[in-house]
């Protein structure tokens, strides 16, 4: 069965991925600030469904497809890196905005909030890398049913990600007010986020890791 060390390792990786700025965080924070915590929570439910889709697809053999056709995996990874690079450019360019800086966005319905949360996560390269490349590294074939291990470790990742994202959703408004009163801090936060997105894009594009069949 899954070892405690594997569970702790996946938890640490999941927390690190959540705290690294990316599409999910940007969408959740923007909606929480413009429409309130309830909108952020509805959006987070869509994000959670996206994780479940990846988790199920991976354990039912999507990773096997990418192992068999590495060019497809590489194409998806490069597309994700390009998307993150574009987000970094938009953040760092003159006139770019911080994710915690309120923007004039129209209010969306609960259905649209949920759908956009789902789509944002399905197109999130961090989610793809998490399930297709990172979590399978902690599956131990000698420890028992491989698919059961995959679902259990994926469940651990999902719980950690949802807990951390919920904290971000609930705190987004307070953080936005704090930074709005301190323009210098807001600018520093924007530059740090843009730089981190750029670094992740470069690492993703140059990483030679391959998906592991589970």
Buried (B, 14 or more C-beta within 10 A) or exposed (E): EBEEEBBEBBBEBBBEBBEBBBBBBBBBBBBBBBBBBEBBBBBBBBBBBBBBBBBBBBBEBBBBBBBEEEEEBBEBBBEBBBBBBEBBBBBBEEEBEBBBBBEEEEEBEEEEBBBBBBBBBBBBBBBBBBBBBBBBBBBEEEEEEBEBBBBBBBBBBBEBBBEBBBEBBEBBBEBBEEBBEEEEBBBEBBBEBBBBBBEBBBEBBEEEEBBBBB
